[in-house]
Amino acid sequence: MAAVLLIAAALKFLGDGGGNGEVEAFRGAKLKKEVWNPLIAASVNEKPLSLLVDNRELTNKENGIYMDQDLNIMVPLSTLGDSFNCSAHLYEGEQLVLEKRSDVVAFQLDKGKVQVNGEKEGITSPTAFIDGEYYVSAETVAEKLSFHYNWNIQENQAVAINTAKDGGILPLQYDLRSRKRAPEVKDQGSYGTCWAFAALSAMESTLLPEEPHDFSPDHMTLQNGFSGNQTEGGEYTMGMAYLTSWQGPVNEEDDPYGDGVSEEGLEPVKHVQEMQLLDGKDFEKIKESVFKYGGVQTAIYSALNSSEPYSPYYNSEKYAYCYAGAEKPNHEIMIIGWDDNYPKENFLMEVEDDGAFLCQNSWGKGFGDDGVFYVSYYDVNIGLHGVVYTRIDETDNYGRIYQSDLCGWVGQLGYNKDSVYGANVFTAKSNETLKAAGFYATGKETSYELYVVNQFEGIESLGQRVLVASGSLANAGYYTIDFEKECQVEEGEKYAVVLHITTPGSAHPMAIEYAADERTEQVDLEDGEGYISSSGAKWESAEKKQKCNLCLKVYSDSR
């Protein structure tokens, strides 16, 4: 009891300011921080601790923040990009680099200094590496990125509020190559596989600089759930289906490109759990995604090809491309940067103003500037869709995936209103804990409710559903939502996961798989048991009535 009282007495002298000040005298004695700070930090860490950054809350329970022995709140690298709305990346395992606007803040592991725009400054808490995660002082990050920071001892909460006059985070010019975040330029050769190269290169970019990878386009184009071959082309939704179903990716060295051979049975080396879709030429979102996450997969109409680089829309001397006709996109590429001041005069056709995206192609280094070229902001197709790979996990994240939609988002289903219920029924293969569900948001600002039904015995059982998660999603895309309640199933038990999804402005908000064309002609309706409902009360079979599978997956761990 005495120790608790002493800690409480010491804490009250810390006040409401920053956590690294000198502890004042108590009852005539000088409190040495090497004695008291560990006790104070332990007291703070024992209670619910939070950091509020522009209304985004991080906690010690959910995000692993903690107070260190210098009385600074330490936050993990994995939360910095989203919470402080910046680019946050680790170089060579020892230097953490944050970027926002034109500011560059570099922390060195275990060093009591930080480099801000090339100038070194002292800090009280060096970067720490604990249990595979890097941590930095929230107060230091806030100060260097123009946030006002305050520690509230009564609430056991730190608050950081952005005070920058310019609310934007982006510089006028950016190039992932100079940040070591662009992968090697590749060559698709004569095959119609640009969609796979763009997807996998964007994934590789997202993992850089922390993890260099070389994924196999051969495997993505030959070992997916679709019919067809490498000469017939493809689109970004095919890559999404391949990745979300854990069919890949695999390493290039295990399935080399262009040899006409693709070994079956190769296991994925990563699990892709989230991909966001940016549509409608939202250039600020595209730039922000490149800045924070990495390369963005998109498409243009290309009047060029890898063997004939001449086109009336392409300036081969300036590596500048712009198309303003009526043709639809036919070539997938990757955006790796931009230049708002790129001269409009560099384009062969007249464009309204300066500015261009820096794009990486898949025609080898002989094309453009070592494989890279500029596409005008006024190109009619650039940015109509953009794919951002925002969650790429290790393969031990979940033990098993339950699914019936290997072709993924082929079409959409609904009742001519913006909400619909869908349920997929599966049979547990062992004693398991259901951990999460995965589904597509087919439009912006989608809200969802997820339920689980144990001991499924027929559609009447769907009325016994238990809510396990709910929330909203800003962008369209594929999302994995972890359950907030523990759900256990026994080996052989039939269970259902139910999704109530609402997408404003949509008449058919549920993503489905069905035999829509020659590519999807092999869709199997026998591998799933799905139900749909307008209100969640009366249900009908998705397979029998609508000839489709619902895009709704479940992830579990054995117990």
MOGIBEL-V770000 format. One record per backbone hydrogen bond with DSSP energy under -1.0 kcal/mol. NH is the residue of the N-H (numbers start at 1). CO is the residue of the C=O. E is the energy in kcal/mol with one decimal. If there is no record, write none. Layout:
BEGIN
{{NH CO E} {NH CO E}}
END
This chain:
BEGIN
{{5 1 -2.1} {6 2 -2.4} {7 3 -2.3} {8 4 -2.3} {9 5 -2.4} {10 6 -2.4} {11 7 -2.7} {12 8 -1.5} {13 10 -1.3} {14 11 -2.0} {26 29 -2.5} {29 26 -1.7} {35 32 -1.5} {36 32 -2.7} {37 33 -2.2} {40 36 -2.8} {41 37 -3.1} {42 38 -2.1} {43 39 -2.0} {44 40 -2.4} {45 41 -2.7} {46 42 -1.4} {50 156 -1.6} {51 58 -2.9} {52 158 -3.1} {53 56 -3.0} {54 160 -2.3} {56 53 -2.1} {58 51 -2.8} {60 49 -2.0} {63 59 -2.1} {65 59 -1.1} {66 74 -1.6} {68 72 -2.7} {71 68 -1.9} {74 66 -3.8} {75 136 -2.9} {77 134 -2.8} {79 76 -1.6} {80 77 -1.1} {83 79 -2.4} {84 80 -2.5} {86 81 -1.5} {87 99 -2.6} {89 97 -2.2} {91 95 -3.3} {94 91 -2.0} {95 91 -1.9} {96 107 -2.3} {97 89 -3.2} {98 105 -3.4} {99 87 -2.2} {100 103 -1.9} {101 169 -3.6} {103 100 -2.5} {105 98 -3.0} {106 115 -3.0} {107 96 -3.2} {109 94 -2.9} {110 127 -2.0} {111 108 -2.0} {114 121 -2.9} {115 106 -2.8} {116 119 -3.3} {117 104 -3.1} {119 116 -2.0} {121 114 -2.8} {123 112 -2.3} {128 135 -2.4} {130 133 -2.8} {133 130 -1.6} {135 128 -2.9} {136 75 -2.2} {138 73 -3.3} {141 137 -2.2} {142 138 -2.7} {143 139 -2.4} {144 140 -2.4} {145 141 -1.5} {146 143 -1.0} {147 142 -3.1} {148 161 -3.3} {150 159 -2.1} {152 157 -3.2} {157 152 -2.1} {158 50 -2.3} {159 150 -2.9} {160 52 -3.1} {161 148 -2.5} {163 146 -2.9} {174 338 -2.5} {176 336 -2.7} {178 175 -1.0} {180 177 -1.3} {181 176 -2.6} {188 362 -3.1} {191 188 -1.3} {192 230 -2.2} {193 191 -1.2} {197 193 -2.0} {198 194 -2.9} {199 195 -1.7} {200 196 -2.6} {201 197 -2.3} {202 198 -2.0} {203 199 -1.9} {204 200 -2.6} {205 201 -2.4} {206 202 -2.1} {207 203 -1.6} {211 207 -2.9} {216 250 -2.5} {220 216 -1.5} {221 217 -2.2} {222 218 -1.5} {223 219 -2.6} {227 519 -2.9} {232 229 -1.2} {238 235 -1.3} {239 235 -1.1} {240 236 -2.0} {241 237 -2.1} {242 238 -2.2} {243 239 -2.2} {244 240 -2.9} {245 241 -1.5} {246 243 -1.5} {247 242 -1.9} {252 214 -3.4} {254 251 -1.2} {269 249 -2.8} {271 393 -2.4} {273 391 -2.3} {274 391 -1.5} {275 478 -2.0} {276 388 -2.5} {277 476 -3.5} {278 386 -2.9} {280 384 -1.3} {281 383 -1.5} {283 281 -1.8} {286 282 -2.1} {287 283 -2.7} {288 284 -2.5} {289 285 -2.2} {290 286 -2.4} {291 287 -2.7} {292 288 -2.6} {293 289 -3.0} {294 289 -1.8} {296 335 -1.9} {297 387 -2.0} {298 333 -2.5} {300 331 -2.4} {305 308 -1.3} {314 311 -1.5} {315 320 -3.2} {319 315 -1.3} {320 315 -1.7} {321 374 -2.9} {322 313 -1.9} {330 300 -2.4} {331 300 -1.8} {333 298 -2.4} {334 360 -1.8} {335 296 -3.1} {336 358 -3.0} {337 358 -1.0} {338 174 -2.0} {339 356 -2.4} {340 172 -2.7} {342 339 -1.6} {346 343 -1.6} {347 344 -1.5} {355 342 -2.7} {356 339 -1.5} {357 375 -2.9} {358 337 -2.3} {359 373 -3.3} {360 334 -3.4} {361 371 -2.6} {364 186 -2.5} {367 364 -1.1} {369 372 -3.1} {370 368 -1.3} {371 367 -2.9} {373 359 -2.5} {374 319 -3.5} {375 357 -2.5} {376 321 -2.2} {377 355 -1.6} {379 376 -1.8} {380 323 -2.6} {384 381 -2.5} {386 278 -1.4} {387 297 -2.4} {388 276 -2.7} {390 388 -1.1} {391 274 -1.5} {393 271 -3.3} {397 394 -1.3} {399 556 -1.5} {400 556 -2.0} {402 554 -3.1} {408 405 -1.5} {410 408 -1.4} {410 512 -2.3} {411 512 -2.2} {413 510 -2.6} {416 507 -1.4} {420 501 -1.8} {421 533 -2.8} {422 499 -2.5} {423 531 -2.7} {424 497 -2.1} {425 529 -2.8} {426 495 -2.6} {428 493 -2.7} {432 489 -2.1} {433 557 -3.1} {434 487 -3.4} {435 555 -2.7} {436 555 -1.6} {437 481 -1.9} {438 553 -1.8} {439 479 -2.0} {441 477 -3.2} {445 474 -1.5} {446 473 -1.4} {447 502 -2.5} {448 471 -2.5} {449 500 -1.7} {450 469 -3.1} {451 498 -2.5} {452 466 -2.0} {453 496 -2.8} {456 494 -2.8} {461 458 -2.2} {462 459 -1.1} {463 460 -1.4} {464 461 -2.5} {466 452 -2.1} {468 450 -3.1} {469 450 -1.4} {471 448 -1.9} {473 446 -3.0} {477 441 -2.5} {478 275 -2.4} {479 439 -2.8} {481 437 -3.1} {483 435 -3.2} {484 468 -3.5} {489 432 -2.6} {492 428 -2.9} {493 490 -2.5} {495 426 -2.7} {496 453 -2.2} {497 424 -2.2} {498 451 -2.3} {499 422 -3.4} {500 449 -2.8} {501 420 -2.4} {502 447 -2.7} {503 418 -2.9} {506 503 -2.2} {510 413 -2.4} {512 411 -2.6} {513 549 -2.8} {516 514 -1.5} {523 520 -1.8} {531 423 -2.7} {532 540 -2.5} {533 421 -2.0} {540 532 -2.1} {542 530 -2.5} {545 541 -1.9} {546 542 -1.1} {548 542 -1.5} {549 513 -2.7} {551 511 -2.2} {552 550 -1.6} {553 438 -2.8} {554 402 -2.0} {555 436 -2.8} {556 400 -2.2} {557 433 -2.1} {559 431 -2.6}}
END
